[in-house]
Amino acid sequence: MLMIGSVVLVGLLAMAPNWAIVDIPYPESSGGSAAHATRPESQVVEALQEYARGRSAVLRKDDIAELRVEGSHATARIMLGARAELVHLERVQHEWRVVRTE
């Protein structure tokens, strides 16, 4: 019985260098998207652009001022046409979401 176990163990060890290491979970990774690997400021800008698209407006980086990221909260002053808005965002499960506007 010991002989069979030894043969199986040696066989597994012989095949080990050919095994590919895949699907290693990383804390900052969710699906391998490049957006999750970027800086928080870039993620907030993308969330603001998505917010503007929902309001049928185009938001350029020049339209964003006073961007502040503090942990899981962020604020930014944006210009949508002739109107300025102060937008408050919060990070929820690796994603920035607009929670309030002034």
N, C-alpha and C positions, 0 to 999 in steps of 0.2 A: 504494500500500500504506500509506503514511503517512497518507493521507486517511482510510482506513477505521479505522485505529487511533485517530485523533483524534476521529472521529465516535463511536466506541464509548466512549472516555474521557469525552467531553462528555455522552453519554447517561447513563453511570453517575453522574457528578457531579450531573447534574440530578435524578436519582432519590434521591440520598443523603439529603436531609432527610426523606424519607418513610419511611425504614427505622427500625424500632423496635429499640432496643438491649435484648436479652433475654439471660438466662442468663449474667450476669456472675458469675464465681466469686469468692467472698469467702473468706478463710481461716477465719473463724469460722462460716461458713454451711455447712450440710449438708442440702440438701433444703428449705431455707426454713422449717424448723421454728422456732417461737418459743422453744422450750426451749434451743436452742443460742445464742440471743442474750441469755440471762439471765446474771446473775452466778454465779460458781462456787459460792457458798454455797447459792443456790437450787437449783442442779443437784444438789448433794450431798444436800440435804433431799429432793428428789424420788427420788434413788437409795435413800435410807434408807427412805422410805415404800414404795417398791417391794419392798425387802428385807423389811419388816414384813408386807406383804401376802402374800409367799411363805410366811411363817410363820403365816398366818391371824390376824394382829393388825392393829389400826388404830393408826397412829402419827400423833399430832398434833404440831404444832410445839412445844408445851409439853413434850412428852416428850423433846425433844432438848436436851442440855446439852453444854457444852465443845466446841463445833464449831470445829475448826481446819482451815484449808485452807492448805497450803504447797506451792505449785507443782502438781505432778501427784499429790500425796498429801494425804489428809485423814483426820481422826479425829473421832469424835463419841461421846459417852456417851448411850445411849438407854434409855428405860424401856419395857419390854414387859411390861405387867401389873405384877407385883410384882418382876420381875427386871430388873436393870440390866446392860447389855452395853456394852463398849467396842468400837466397830466401826471397822475400818481400811478405807479406800477408796483406789482408785487410778484415775486417769484413763486410759482406753484408747480411743484413736480417737474423741475428742469425746464420750465417755460415761464416767460414773463407775460403778465396779463395786466391790462389797464383796469384799475379798480375805481378810480374817481377822476373827474376833470373839473377844473374851475375856470 
